[in-house]
Amino acid sequence: MNQRTESAKLQPQAEMKLDLEAIDRARNDIEDGAVTPSAGPWVQQIIGFLNDSLATELVCVLRYRRHHFTAAGLASPAIAAEFLEHANAELSHADRIAERIVQLGGEPDFRPSGLEKRSHAEYDDSKDIRAMLRANLVAERVAIETYRQLIRMIGDKDPTTRRLLEDVLADEEEHADELKDILSR
């Protein structure tokens, strides 16, 4: 027997056990809904991140919708349709994020007065289609970077929120690719 195998035999493996007290608290603290004892102390911080993401998605909806209605030129019908498709996807992201905030015991912040301040992306009122495309591509890239950072920060602290953000990130990456392709034509 080599020394490594011998050493492994002498040191017992750490025993894994469920936290039965936490399971009992989960049975009793039903007013907390989906937030159980293992949710940890970072739930409020995650709700804050999600509310900032909600603001970002709502600003993106407004920017895309404005661009949809104001795009003009030969290529505008197809590009305007793309803007509307992206606006609807961003609204779906906002709805999913708001739903998760409520599941975590928070309140989604839809107040218009603070949307731009809380948003990571900017609103844009360009009149030129190329400028609109560029503004939307920049906003998608900002969202991609933000979601990647949030996913890393959340890690295994909240797997459900992480998966939600991973789904949204995949959509944002697809949007960025589509906008880049249109801009390169």
Secondary structure, 3 states (H helix, E strand, C coil): CCHHHHHHHHCCCCCCCCCHHHHHHHHHCHHHCCCCHHHCCCHHHHHHHHHHHHHHHHHHHHHHHHHHHHCCCCCHHHHHHHHHHHHHHHHHHHHHHHHHHHHCCCCCCCCHHHHHHHCCCCCCCCCCHHHHHHHHHHHHHHHHHHHHHHHHHHCCCCHHHHHHHHHHHHHHHHHHHHHHHHHCC
